[in-house]
Amino acid sequence: MAYKQEQITPYDKGSKQEQVRRMFDKIAPTYDKLNHTLSLGIDRRWRRKAVDALGKHQPQDILDIATGTGDFAMLMARRIQPRHITGADISEGMMDVGRKKVKEAGLQDTISFQREDCLSLTFPDGTFDAVTSAYGVRNFQDLDQGLREMQRVLRPGGHLLIVELTPPPRFPMKQLFWLYAHVVMPLIGRLISHDDSAYTYLPRTMEAFPQAEEMEGILHKAGFAEVEWHRFTFGISTMYLAKK
């Protein structure tokens, strides 16, 4: 099944996967600054809540898909203190920033990075206690295939944690957020990242991405037996926690 966000691309040429890689390589140096600026720092609270929900299950071997610059992996390392976290991404530019941050934080023994295609992971079945993705799965070229791969590399009883940006469902936040996402976000993003497309593309994928009950059904279809979801801050961000 094709989902709306799979048809949205940041540029005009190449597969979605290739375009997304190019986009993140380009905006990598300013990505962290823009994330915290555009969310007014609230994204840190969302990440902490999601990590603490996963931490209750005490995973020891974690795969962080679309790890980007490693913020989520570093937060898990500090709050969950697992044995090891593998950060996987298609963008070497993003991971290069992450490697520097991890080394500066003294977390290089806990976190490692490697380039991976989320639709065809190189890990054997049942490798990890948990698979996570913070603000990354809406960029998948094939959402169903990506979720099946995440389910495949999980051990029986393991957990999938997804955190995604989502439009608020109710007035007036829905209308206010539309204005912010379509006017303020592209303007600030363009000024700081010097990319005319990235911060127009990101709000469009956020609006098109399956939400709430629809996403719950998609996760069940991918092979997850138990799925729960929670909205943060008027529904601007949503957490999905699923068990294999």
C-alpha positions as CSV (number, residue, x, y, z in Angstrom):
1,M,0.0,0.0,0.0
2,A,1.3,3.5,-0.9
3,Y,0.9,6.2,1.7
4,K,0.7,9.9,0.9
5,Q,4.0,10.9,2.6
6,E,5.8,8.3,0.4
7,Q,5.0,10.4,-2.7
8,I,6.4,13.7,-1.2
9,T,10.0,14.4,-2.0
10,P,12.3,17.4,-1.1
11,Y,13.7,17.7,-4.6
12,D,12.8,16.8,-8.2
13,K,15.3,14.1,-9.3
14,G,16.1,10.6,-7.9
15,S,14.3,8.2,-5.7
16,K,12.8,9.5,-2.5
17,Q,15.5,7.7,-0.5
18,E,18.3,9.3,-2.5
19,Q,16.7,12.8,-2.2
20,V,16.2,12.4,1.5
21,R,19.9,11.4,1.9
22,R,21.0,14.5,-0.1
23,M,18.8,16.7,2.0
24,F,20.0,15.5,5.3
25,D,23.7,15.6,4.2
26,K,23.1,19.2,3.2
27,I,21.3,20.4,6.4
28,A,23.4,18.3,8.9
29,P,25.5,21.2,10.2
30,T,22.5,23.2,11.3
31,Y,20.0,20.3,12.0
32,D,20.3,20.3,15.8
33,K,20.1,24.1,16.1
34,L,17.0,24.2,13.9
35,N,15.3,21.3,15.7
36,H,15.4,23.0,19.0
37,T,14.7,26.5,17.6
38,L,11.6,25.4,15.6
39,S,10.2,23.4,18.5
40,L,11.0,26.1,21.1
41,G,13.0,23.4,22.9
42,I,9.9,21.3,23.6
43,D,11.2,18.4,21.6
44,R,13.6,17.7,24.4
45,R,10.6,17.0,26.7
46,W,9.0,14.7,24.1
47,R,12.1,12.7,23.7
48,R,12.6,12.3,27.5
49,K,9.0,11.1,27.9
50,A,9.4,8.6,25.0
51,V,12.7,7.3,26.3
52,D,11.4,6.8,29.8
53,A,8.4,4.8,28.5
54,L,10.9,2.5,26.7
55,G,13.2,2.4,29.7
56,K,10.6,0.6,31.8
57,H,11.4,-2.5,29.7
58,Q,15.2,-2.2,30.3
59,P,16.4,-3.0,26.7
60,Q,20.1,-3.8,26.5
61,D,20.7,-3.9,22.8
62,I,19.0,-1.0,20.9
63,L,18.9,-0.1,17.2
64,D,18.1,3.6,16.6
65,I,16.9,3.9,13.0
66,A,17.2,7.3,11.2
67,T,19.5,8.2,14.1
68,G,20.6,11.5,12.4
69,T,23.0,13.3,14.7
70,G,22.5,10.9,17.5
71,D,20.5,13.0,19.9
72,F,18.0,10.3,20.7
73,A,20.7,7.6,21.0
74,M,22.6,9.8,23.4
75,L,19.5,10.4,25.5
76,M,18.8,6.7,25.7
77,A,22.4,6.0,26.7
78,R,22.1,8.3,29.6
79,R,18.6,7.5,30.8
80,I,18.3,3.8,30.1
81,Q,22.0,2.9,30.2
82,P,21.8,-0.1,27.9
83,R,24.7,-2.3,26.9
84,H,24.9,-0.9,23.4
85,I,23.1,1.3,20.9
86,T,23.6,1.1,17.1
87,G,22.7,4.3,15.4
88,A,21.7,3.7,11.8
89,D,21.1,6.2,9.0
90,I,21.5,6.7,5.3
91,S,23.1,10.1,5.8
92,E,26.8,10.0,6.5
93,G,26.7,13.8,6.9
94,M,24.3,13.5,9.9
95,M,26.2,10.6,11.4
96,D,29.5,12.5,11.2
97,V,28.0,15.2,13.4
98,G,26.7,12.4,15.7
99,R,30.1,10.7,16.0
100,K,31.7,14.0,17.1
101,K,29.0,14.6,19.7
102,V,29.2,11.0,21.0
103,K,33.0,11.3,21.4
104,E,32.8,14.6,23.1
105,A,30.2,13.2,25.5
106,G,32.4,10.1,26.3
107,L,29.7,7.7,25.0
108,Q,31.7,6.1,22.2
109,D,31.8,2.7,24.1
110,T,28.0,2.7,24.2
111,I,27.0,4.2,20.9
112,S,28.3,3.2,17.4
113,F,27.1,4.4,14.0
114,Q,26.7,2.6,10.7
115,R,25.1,3.4,7.3
116,E,22.0,1.3,6.7
117,D,19.1,1.2,4.3
118,C,16.1,1.1,6.5
119,L,14.2,-1.0,3.9
120,S,16.9,-3.7,3.9
121,L,18.8,-3.9,7.2
122,T,21.9,-5.9,7.3
123,F,21.3,-7.3,10.8
124,P,20.2,-10.9,11.4
125,D,16.7,-11.7,12.7
126,G,16.1,-11.1,16.4
127,T,19.3,-9.0,17.0
128,F,17.9,-6.2,19.2
129,D,15.8,-5.8,22.4
130,A,14.4,-2.5,21.1
131,V,14.3,-0.6,17.8
132,T,13.6,3.2,17.9
133,S,13.1,6.0,15.5
134,A,12.6,9.6,16.5
135,Y,11.1,11.8,13.7
136,G,12.4,9.6,11.0
137,V,9.9,7.0,9.7
138,R,7.8,9.6,7.8
139,N,10.8,9.9,5.5
140,F,10.7,6.2,4.6
141,Q,10.3,5.5,0.9
142,D,8.2,2.4,1.8
143,L,6.7,2.6,5.3
144,D,5.3,-1.0,5.4
145,Q,8.7,-2.5,4.3
146,G,10.6,-0.3,6.8
147,L,8.3,-1.4,9.7
148,R,8.6,-5.1,8.7
149,E,12.4,-4.8,8.8
150,M,12.2,-3.2,12.2
151,Q,10.0,-6.0,13.4
152,R,12.3,-8.6,11.9
153,V,15.4,-7.5,13.7
154,L,13.6,-7.4,17.1
155,R,13.8,-10.3,19.5
156,P,10.5,-11.9,20.6
157,G,9.0,-9.7,23.2
158,G,11.1,-6.7,22.1
159,H,9.7,-3.2,21.6
160,L,9.5,-0.7,18.8
161,L,9.4,3.0,19.8
162,I,8.5,5.6,17.3
163,V,8.1,9.4,17.9
164,E,6.7,11.5,15.1
165,L,5.6,15.1,14.5
166,T,1.8,15.2,13.9
167,P,-0.6,18.1,13.3
168,P,-2.8,18.9,16.3
169,P,-6.3,17.4,15.8
170,R,-8.4,20.2,17.4
171,F,-9.2,23.9,17.0
172,P,-7.5,26.3,17.7
173,M,-4.1,24.5,17.8
174,K,-4.7,22.8,14.5
175,Q,-5.1,26.1,12.7
176,L,-2.3,27.8,14.6
177,F,0.1,25.0,13.9
178,W,-0.8,25.0,10.2
179,L,0.2,28.7,10.0
180,Y,3.4,28.0,11.9
181,A,4.3,24.9,9.8
182,H,3.6,26.6,6.4
183,V,4.9,30.1,7.1
184,V,7.3,30.3,10.1
185,M,9.0,27.0,9.8
186,P,10.0,27.3,6.1
187,L,11.2,30.9,6.6
188,I,13.4,30.1,9.6
189,G,14.5,26.8,8.1
190,R,15.6,28.5,4.9
191,L,17.5,31.3,6.7
192,I,19.5,28.9,8.9
193,S,19.9,25.8,6.7
194,H,20.2,27.7,3.4
195,D,18.1,24.9,1.8
196,D,14.9,26.2,0.1
197,S,13.2,22.8,0.1
198,A,14.0,21.0,3.3
199,Y,11.7,22.9,5.7
200,T,8.8,23.0,3.2
201,Y,9.2,19.2,2.6
202,L,9.2,18.3,6.3
203,P,5.8,19.9,7.2
204,R,4.2,18.3,4.2
205,T,5.3,14.9,5.2
206,M,4.2,15.5,8.8
207,E,0.7,16.3,7.6
208,A,0.5,13.4,5.2
209,F,1.8,10.8,7.7
210,P,-0.7,8.2,9.1
211,Q,-1.8,9.1,12.7
212,A,-3.2,7.6,15.8
213,E,-5.6,4.7,15.1
214,E,-4.5,4.5,11.5
215,M,-0.8,4.1,12.5
216,E,-1.8,1.6,15.1
217,G,-3.4,-0.5,12.4
218,I,-0.3,-0.2,10.2
219,L,1.9,-1.4,13.1
220,H,-0.4,-4.4,13.7
221,K,-0.2,-5.2,10.0
222,A,3.6,-5.1,10.2
223,G,3.5,-7.9,12.8
224,F,3.3,-6.1,16.2
225,A,1.0,-7.8,18.7
226,E,0.6,-4.9,21.1
227,V,0.5,-1.2,20.2
228,E,-0.2,1.9,22.3
229,W,0.1,5.6,21.4
230,H,0.2,8.9,23.3
231,R,0.0,12.5,22.0
232,F,2.3,15.2,23.4
233,T,1.6,18.9,23.7
234,F,-1.9,19.3,22.0
235,G,-1.0,16.5,19.6
236,I,2.1,18.2,18.0
237,S,4.1,15.0,18.6
238,T,2.9,11.4,19.0
239,M,4.6,8.4,20.5
240,Y,3.9,4.8,19.4
241,L,5.2,1.9,21.6
242,A,4.7,-1.6,20.1
243,K,5.6,-5.0,21.3
244,K,6.7,-7.9,19.0
